Amino acid sequence: MKHRTARFLEERINLGPVRDWIRRKAVPEHKYSVWYYFGGLALFLIVVQIITGILLAFYYSPTPSKANESVRFIMEKVRYGWLIRSIHFWGANFLIAVVLVHMFSTYFMKAYRKPREVMWVLGSLILGLLLGFAFTGYLLPWTTLSYFATKIGVNTPRVLPLIGNYLSRIMMGGSDVGAATLQRMFTLHTVVLPLLALTLIILHVLLSQVFGSSVPLSQSNYDKQMRFFPDYLLRDAAVWTVGLAILLTFATVFPASLSAKVNPLQPAPAGTKPMWYFLFMYQSLRMYSRTAAIGSIALGALVWMAVPFLDRKSAKGKKSTFFTLFGLALLIYLVSMTVFADISMKIH
Ligand code: HEM
């Protein structure tokens, strides 16, 4: 059967170059090769998010009168609906965690250096889109908690000069969070962001095939390579299987919860807090003036994206201690602000 399909294709298109490429593709083996698996794991989790997201969209209704009820229906009536929603919920958390590991590992290996600068910029944009997915998805269950958390989020840009108010109104589709906001978040979450993210991810992964995996400068005298097909791909598949097993364990042992429907007349519930990946922003906003915090985060993100163009030493194959320290400082800042926010919320 396989033979026939191959012959059918062979008679119509020349598969020679593809076969050659598959045979030739190899992955460098050295001390830090294990970090290469995180990009592939992120790719796998994206696929899980797309599949579970499509399944949820069959039942979800983006209107204030039906949103919460439709999610409850998914959790209580649809066969395995609770599992699909819980996988989607935990998958989002895992994906962001895996992408963060992938980003910092490629950073410290200086994989962004010439010729992979564009891969880095695309990666940074993808991370921004992933945070966008998380933000827009949070409102969809239309719970009082998600309502107030979104209210804080969409009002945050207001501190920006000139465009702040406008941006905030665009996000809400009016002057307050309501039906229009829910419709907007849904369209962003299920149409706009997936289209943008898929385009950038395809480009990112295509470039990773064009350039192959980089080798950290410190390992430049590595002497082993592994064939991609089938040796490396099998290992990739093993990592995906372990990832899926952990994801399923979390989804079944700690299913996603669903609190009460929005009641805008109620005061903000005590537990209103952002997801863990937004905590560093939340803490920065609490500690510094809003304008200073948002200004520095926006500037920091731009500098981070431009690192491949600023780090001239790595581009020339030289050690660049300054950028290693810069990455380390950022990592310490993010972790400490997140932990600090978490602890201070538990105390209050
Ligand atoms: C959903 C998000 C992402 C997916 C699916 C993804 C996927 C991948 C894959 C499959 C590879 C090749 C294997 C590897 O080296 O790990 C790769 C490489 C790379 N990625 Fe990503 N990535 C994502 C996000 C990011 C982010 C946020 C950054 C940084 C800002 C980034 C920067 C890079 C770089 C620099 C490489 C080249 C690594 C090397 O050649 O050694 N990626 N990515």
Residues whose N, C-alpha, C, O or C-beta is under 5 A from the ligand:
A	BS01	HEM	W35 Y36 Y37 F38 G39 G40 A42 L43 V99 M103 T106 A111 Y112 R116 M119 W120 G123 S124 I126 L127 V205 S208 G212 S213 S214
